[in-house]
Amino acid sequence: MAFKTQPEDYRFNLNRNRSWKYTAVLIFFFIGFLSLLTSKFYLKTEDPLYHTKTYEAVSSNITGTVTIENRVYHPANDSLDMVIKLDQTDEEEVSFVGQEKANPNIKLPVQLLYEDDGYYVVRISDLSSNWEALAFDLYQENEEKETVNVDDVTSDSETDSTEEIDAHALITTLYSDQRKTKSEEGKGTKTKQEYALLVNDLEKQFVKKKMKNYEKAITVEAKHKRQTQQEMNELQRDMKYQVNEEKADTESKIAMKKDAIQSSDESIQLYKDEQKSLQEKLQKLNEKQQDLAMK
């Protein structure tokens, strides 16, 4: 004897199927949300690395600026060569400290390969094959440690208590990201003459760039002068048709225009004098290059 399924049974089965579908969707979204929250534990994340660009002046903690003129990584001997330019007024000795991200507790060997007129060619050795990033500190070394009598400053006491001032001060820190650092085959070993020629060429490029900047400044100032002169001529023409009260105001404006023209003339002359000085500097550098090539 067959039993017939009641309509209530169909509704029960239908509701149960819908319930499982809703539960599956909720579980899917829950797992996705949980994965998003915990992704940092199993997904590799990279910390941002600093990278000092070449030819970009960095402010110094002492005076002037510091610029990386050239930077090359040599995987063959695990070294990084940099040409650094210090534009500062102090004549104190400079020292260097290098540390890589892969081994932050180890101070890397730094060799001064060449030095001339604010240019320093340095080599950082013993880098890891995957050094990731490099922090390169420059310090100003004082010849003698200074001492100051603390009591002389803080009180009238006659005791001989003194405090020693640190003999070196941080100039700045330069950063290198391995991914953004130019790499070259070979060990990059050069003679002192080759380093001297390299630095001389970099200095020539710097002088030429400054000369171009002064040329642009002269062009801009000359254009400003012509515009001011034209405005002054228009004011002088307008005076023919003005009453005395109007003329007084116009004469004041004309006087201001004359001052502006004089200021432009002085600026143009200053730029030309700087250009002349740079031209002489460039000539000396060309002579130095010839002398170095003959050695």
ZAMARGU-4260 file (C-alpha; in steps of 0.2 Angstrom, whole numbers, plus 5000, padded with zeros to 4 digits):
<rodrens>
0) 5000/5000/5000 | 5008/5017/4994 | 5008/5032/5006 | 5005/5049/4998 | 5016/5064/5003
5) 5006/5077/5011 | 5008/5096/5005 | 5015/5100/5022 | 5030/5089/5019 | 5034/5098/5003
10) 5034/5115/5012 | 5045/5108/5025 | 5058/5101/5013 | 5058/5117/5003 | 5061/5128/5018
15) 5075/5116/5024 | 5083/5118/5006 | 5082/5137/5007 | 5089/5137/5025 | 5105/5127/5019
20) 5107/5139/5004 | 5107/5155/5016 | 5118/5146/5028 | 5131/5142/5014 | 5131/5160/5008
25) 5134/5167/5026 | 5148/5154/5029 | 5156/5160/5012 | 5155/5178/5017 | 5162/5174/5035
30) 5177/5165/5028 | 5181/5179/5016 | 5180/5192/5029 | 5190/5181/5041 | 5203/5179/5027
35) 5204/5197/5024 | 5208/5201/5043 | 5221/5187/5044 | 5229/5190/5027 | 5244/5200/5035
40) 5249/5184/5044 | 5252/5173/5029 | 5254/5186/5014 | 5271/5193/5012 | 5271/5212/5014
45) 5286/5224/5010 | 5290/5239/5021 | 5293/5255/5010 | 5312/5258/5008 | 5320/5275/5007
50) 5330/5279/4991 | 5340/5295/4989 | 5340/5300/4971 | 5356/5305/4962 | 5359/5323/4958
55) 5346/5328/4971 | 5353/5339/4985 | 5349/5334/5002 | 5349/5346/5017 | 5363/5344/5029
60) 5362/5345/5048 | 5377/5356/5048 | 5378/5368/5034 | 5375/5367/5015 | 5369/5351/5005
65) 5374/5334/5001 | 5372/5326/4984 | 5375/5308/4977 | 5383/5312/4960 | 5385/5293/4955
70) 5381/5276/4963 | 5385/5259/4956 | 5382/5242/4964 | 5395/5228/4959 | 5388/5211/4963
75) 5405/5203/4958 | 5413/5209/4974 | 5398/5213/4984 | 5402/5232/4985 | 5393/5248/4982
80) 5403/5264/4975 | 5396/5281/4977 | 5402/5298/4972 | 5396/5311/4985 | 5397/5330/4984
85) 5397/5340/5000 | 5393/5358/4998 | 5397/5365/5015 | 5408/5379/5023 | 5416/5369/5037
90) 5433/5361/5033 | 5432/5347/5046 | 5436/5329/5043 | 5422/5318/5037 | 5419/5300/5042
95) 5406/5287/5036 | 5396/5273/5043 | 5386/5260/5032 | 5373/5248/5037 | 5362/5237/5027
100) 5344/5231/5031 | 5348/5213/5029 | 5361/5214/5044 | 5357/5230/5053 | 5368/5227/5068
105) 5384/5226/5057 | 5394/5241/5052 | 5400/5238/5034 | 5418/5242/5029 | 5419/5259/5021
110) 5434/5264/5010 | 5438/5282/5005 | 5444/5279/4987 | 5447/5297/4982 | 5444/5315/4989
115) 5445/5332/4980 | 5437/5349/4983 | 5421/5342/4992 | 5419/5327/4981 | 5421/5310/4990
120) 5422/5293/4981 | 5418/5279/4994 | 5416/5260/4993 | 5405/5250/5005 | 5410/5232/5005
125) 5404/5215/5012 | 5386/5218/5006 | 5375/5203/5007 | 5369/5197/4990 | 5351/5203/4995
130) 5355/5218/5005 | 5338/5226/5001 | 5343/5243/5007 | 5357/5253/5014 | 5358/5268/5026
135) 5374/5278/5024 | 5379/5291/5038 | 5391/5305/5035 | 5399/5313/5051 | 5408/5328/5053
140) 5424/5324/5064 | 5431/5338/5074 | 5450/5338/5076 | 5449/5340/5095 | 5435/5336/5107
145) 5429/5352/5115 | 5426/5353/5134 | 5415/5366/5143 | 5414/5370/5161 | 5396/5366/5166
150) 5397/5376/5182 | 5403/5392/5173 | 5387/5391/5163 | 5375/5386/5177 | 5381/5394/5192
155) 5395/5404/5201 | 5403/5389/5208 | 5422/5388/5206 | 5423/5369/5204 | 5431/5361/5189
160) 5417/5350/5184 | 5418/5349/5165 | 5407/5340/5151 | 5414/5333/5135 | 5406/5338/5119
165) 5404/5324/5106 | 5418/5325/5093 | 5408/5321/5078 | 5391/5326/5072 | 5379/5318/5060
170) 5379/5328/5043 | 5365/5318/5035 | 5360/5300/5030 | 5359/5294/5012 | 5348/5279/5008
175) 5350/5266/4994 | 5336/5254/4988 | 5344/5239/4980 | 5330/5238/4967 | 5333/5256/4962
180) 5352/5255/4962 | 5361/5253/4945 | 5371/5237/4944 | 5386/5234/4934 | 5397/5218/4930
185) 5415/5217/4935 | 5422/5223/4951 | 5423/5242/4946 | 5441/5244/4952 | 5449/5260/4946
190) 5465/5269/4948 | 5467/5285/4957 | 5469/5294/4940 | 5453/5286/4934 | 5444/5292/4950
195) 5451/5309/4947 | 5445/5310/4929 | 5428/5304/4935 | 5426/5318/4948 | 5433/5331/4936
200) 5420/5326/4923 | 5406/5327/4936 | 5412/5344/4942 | 5412/5350/4924 | 5394/5344/4922
205) 5389/5353/4937 | 5397/5370/4931 | 5389/5368/4914 | 5372/5366/4922 | 5374/5381/4933
210) 5379/5391/4918 | 5364/5386/4909 | 5353/5391/4924 | 5361/5408/4924 | 5358/5410/4905
215) 5339/5406/4908 | 5339/5419/4923 | 5346/5432/4912 | 5333/5429/4898 | 5319/5430/4911
220) 5326/5446/4919 | 5328/5454/4902 | 5310/5450/4897 | 5304/5457/4913 | 5315/5473/4910
225) 5307/5475/4892 | 5290/5473/4899 | 5293/5486/4913 | 5301/5498/4900 | 5285/5497/4889
230) 5274/5500/4904 | 5284/5515/4909 | 5283/5522/4891 | 5264/5520/4891 | 5263/5530/4907
235) 5274/5544/4900 | 5263/5545/4885 | 5247/5546/4896 | 5254/5561/4905 | 5251/5572/4890
240) 5233/5571/4893 | 5232/5572/4912 | 5229/5586/4924 | 5241/5590/4937 | 5233/5579/4950
245) 5234/5564/4939 | 5252/5568/4933 | 5258/5567/4951 | 5251/5550/4953 | 5258/5544/4936
250) 5275/5552/4940 | 5276/5541/4956 | 5272/5525/4946 | 5285/5530/4933 | 5298/5532/4947
255) 5294/5514/4953 | 5296/5507/4935 | 5313/5516/4934 | 5318/5507/4951 | 5312/5490/4944
260) 5322/5493/4928 | 5338/5497/4938 | 5335/5482/4949 | 5334/5471/4933 | 5350/5478/4926
265) 5359/5475/4943 | 5352/5457/4943 | 5358/5454/4925 | 5375/5460/4928 | 5376/5449/4943
270) 5371/5434/4933 | 5384/5438/4920 | 5398/5440/4932 | 5393/5423/4939 | 5394/5416/4922
275) 5411/5423/4919 | 5417/5416/4935 | 5410/5399/4930 | 5418/5400/4913 | 5435/5402/4921
280) 5431/5388/4932 | 5427/5377/4917 | 5443/5382/4908 | 5453/5377/4924 | 5444/5360/4924
285) 5447/5357/4906 | 5466/5361/4909 | 5465/5349/4924 | 5458/5335/4914 | 5472/5337/4901
290) 5485/5336/4915 | 5477/5321/4922 | 5476/5312/4906 | 5494/5314/4903 | 5499/5306/4919
</rodrens>
